[in-house]
Amino acid sequence: MEATLRIDPAFTVGPVRRRTFGSFVEHLGRCVYTGIYEPGHPTADEQGFRGDVLDLVREMGVSTVRYPGGNFVSGYRWEDGIGPVESRPKRLDLAWHSLEPNEVGTDEFMAWAKKAGVEPMMAINLGTRGVLEALDIVEYCNVPAGSDWAERRRTNGADDPYRVKMWCLGNEMDGPWQMGHKTPAEYGRIATEAARAMRMIDPDLELVACGSSGRGMETFGEWERVVLTEAYDQIDMISAHAYYWEKDSGLQEFLVSAEDMDRFIDQVGATIDAVAAARKTDKKIGISFDEWNVWYIDRDPSKPPTGDDWPIAPRLLEDNYSVADAVVVGNLLISLLRHTDRVWSASQAQLVNVIAPIMAEPGGPVWKQTTFHPFALTSANARGDVVRVLVDGPTIETGQFGDVQALDAVATWADDGAAVFVVNRHATEAMQTEIELPAGCSLVQALTLHHEDHTWKASADDDSSVGVEPNETARLDDRILSVTLPPISWTMITLATR
């Protein structure tokens, strides 16, 4: 099969946003305990943070980290996680049927974020709590000195304020599974009041309202319309969450999952525009796609404990990802970049152990899942502006989306270099591909993630025998770059530009 890609840097979508490459740390399973934090581990520092995990977080190029949830935040009393560790209470975490020891809280997370070189994105509890508690944590984090909560922070060892800019106004409040689940009108009111009050402390906060927990939610669309109509003046972004996995419809349908993300973003964007038009405002609202990933929700690792079993940091949601899963993750990153005019922030859920690109064995090694590679390489090489790519090639017939392109691609363009990210989503056919480039480009490298066995998965014993390899078929002749893209593959091509 043959395909042609056309790239013109004049067709700019918008800037590459570093916040697109965010991640997520929730008090869920082993993400925190024996994930980022494990005192006594051979690599742990004086604060108990695993050095081997920190190294991989930096290598992965994570820009922001959302914390502390997730479903967890809707029952969280943030005050439990500050002050002397030995006096902190243990609490039942109803979201994941676990026991939360509160050894890691706000101050520890901020210290970890600084070491990791990431921007913190804090979530507040608007499920079982409300405006006053939101004010308290903003005061604790952002007020320099003098007030009660600011002085408590200083007493707890942080003399300088954390100056957190991004705040999530609750989590998935549209979901019946959520503690404090609300109608869109109920949530719109409390989000607006919390936002207005929080801005009285710090008017420069960037606030994210809860959007839909998935495009398949019964309330999708109407939820966004009602929440935005109520909260438009007080917020900066509205969230979107989406998870994908191979269902009974089969591998080929799974490989085009990014089509759903494209439609999700377009539909939320249309709702934003409709509400703006109705309000006669020029204010722009962005999308924070602050939960996205491949997640096999129905598998046993995703089932929490029950009954009287309330363990600390049980193994939960520890999916082991295949090559096909990694190709889908790479395609989802293409979708996020392609919508950089709409998506201002994104967080892959989650960072360590829990549906994560990084796995850490208690007392043992750290290792990379297949999904680590497309994220790390896209984060490292996407610079400048996002450029539309015209794809002309074979299509795939799908049950959910109709006919879609077998190849999907996006490019980024800077004065001193460019990158093309492309996936072959066809389950069986390689694609002989020609990429028409502007004059003055030279090929730096072409790297492809592919394996004859698309079900291959990394492990603690072997996370390197399959990975991203040079694509030796890539050739540049004048302005035409030819390359063979195997089936079920993700490829990055980097170029020098004049």
Protein Blocks (a to p, Z undefined) as FASTA:
>chain_A
ZZdddddfklcfbdcdfklmgccdddehjlmnoplbcghiakbcfkopafklmmmmmmno
pabdcdfedjklmmccfklmgcjfklpccdddfklopadehlacfklmmmmmmmnopacd
ddddfklgcfklmmmmmmmmmmmbhpamlmmmmmnopabafkiabdcebjhklbmkbghi
acfklmmmmmmmmmmmmmmmmmmbccdddddfbfkbmkgojlmmmmmmmmmmmpmbdcdd
ddddddfkojklmmmmmmmmmmmmmmmmmmmmmmmmmnopabdcddddfbgcdddfkbmk
lpccehjbccehiaehiacddfklmmmmmmmmmmmmmmmmmmmbdcdddfbopapfbdcd
ehiacdddfklmmmmmmmmmmghjaddddddddddddfklopadfbdcdddddfkbccdd
dddfbfkbccdddddddehiacfbdcddddfblmbccdfklcklpccdddfkbccehjac
cddddehiadddddddZZ
